[in-house]
Amino acid sequence: MNEIEKLILISKKSAKELSPILKTTEARISEYKTGKRGISVRKLREWCNVLNINIRDCF
């Protein structure tokens, strides 16, 4: 399980629900989740802050 899958699991929301909250598209979340696109630590930290999730929980 990668960081984005953990983020989705911890948030208890679907990618569809998260996309407007994270100001991105569902397709982009899917790319991060499947590994087609790498996510930077900066972006992951930003998303965790928005969702009030400790970034350490994603690893």
N, C-alpha and C positions, 0 to 999 in steps of 0.2 A: 504494500500500500504506500503510495507516495504522499507528499505533503498536502497536495490539493485534495486528494481523496479523504485524508484525515480532517482537513479543514471543513469539508462538506459534511462529514460524519459528525464532527463536534458541533457544528452550527445547527444540525438537525433541520437543514433546509435543502431543497433541491437546487441544482445548477440554475434552473429557470427562476427560482425565487431569489437566488443570490445575485444574478446578473445585474438587476437594477440597483441593488444595494451596493455592489462593488463597482458600479459604473463601467461595466464591460459587457460583452456579449456572452450568451450561453455557449456559442461556438468557441470563443476564446477560452472559457473555463474548460471546455471539453478538450481542447488542444493541450492545455496544461495538465489535465488529469490523465490523458493517454500518453503523455510524453512527447507529443509531436512538437511541442514548444516548451522550452525551459522557462521557469519562473525565477526571477531574481529574488534574492533575499529581501531586498528593499520593497518589492511589490508584495511579497508574502507578508512582510511585517506590516505594511499599510493595510492589507486586507484583514489581518488579525486585529489590528487596532480598531478598524471599522466594526468588526464583529465582536469586539471585546473578548478575544481569545488569546491566551498566552501562546506566543510563537513556539515555545518549547514543546507544547502539546502536539505540534504538527510533526515532530521528529521522533 
